């Protein structure tokens, strides 16, 4: 099963669990985001990200440029809160 098939299966399973009203709200919000043009500013896969600096787990600043100097970097973004 390729990634597109896995994503389709996940969407289908999620659609079955959610009440129709909630699903309609979520789908409407997604449609509004798509037509807003927000995706035009999204960095595409394989593109070089602009440099940024964030604190590591010890509170020390680490820049993307410094990590890139050591080799390829994968950036993963988690939505949500803890």
N, C-alpha and C positions, 0 to 999 in steps of 0.2 A: 504494500500500500504506500503510495507516494504522499508527499506533504499535502497536496491539494485534496486528495481523497480523505486523509486524516482530518483536515480542517472541516471538510464538508460533513463528515460523520460527527464531529464534535458539535457543529452548528445544529445538525438534525437532532442529536440527543438533547441539547440544551433547549431547543424549541419544544420538545415534547414535555420537558419538566416545567417550563414557565407557563403561567396563566396567559391566555390570549391578550388580555388588556396590558399586561406588563410587556409582553413581547412586542405589541404594537407601539408602545412608548419607546422602547429601546430601538426598534427598527426606524421609527420616525426621527429619533435623535441622530442615528447613524446617517440617515439620508440627508438631514440638515447639514451635518458636518461635511459630507461629500460635496454638496452643492455650494458650500461656503467658500471653497477654494483653499481650505486649510492644508489639503494634501499637496498643494503646489510647493509649499515650503518644507516638506518633509525630506530628510536626507534619504536618498535611495540606497538600496543594498549595493555594497562595493564602493560607494563614494567615500572620499576622505572627509572625515568629520572635522569641524573647526576645533581648534584647541580650547580646552577648558581645564580648570583646576578644581578638585574636590578634596575634602579631607578623607584620609584612610581610616581604618578602624581604630587607629591610635590617635586620631586628631591631627595628623601631620598632612600638610598639603601635598598632593600628587597631581602632576599635570599629564594630560594625554600625550603631549609631546615627549615627556620623559619616558613614558611607557613605550611609546612608538619607537624611541631610539633603541630599545632593547629587543624589538621584534614586533610581529603582528599583534594587534590588540582586538579583542572582541568586547563590545560594549553591550550590556544587557540592561534593559530598563524594566522595572517591575512596577506595575500600576497597583495602587492601593495604599494602605497604611498599616502600621503595626502598633 
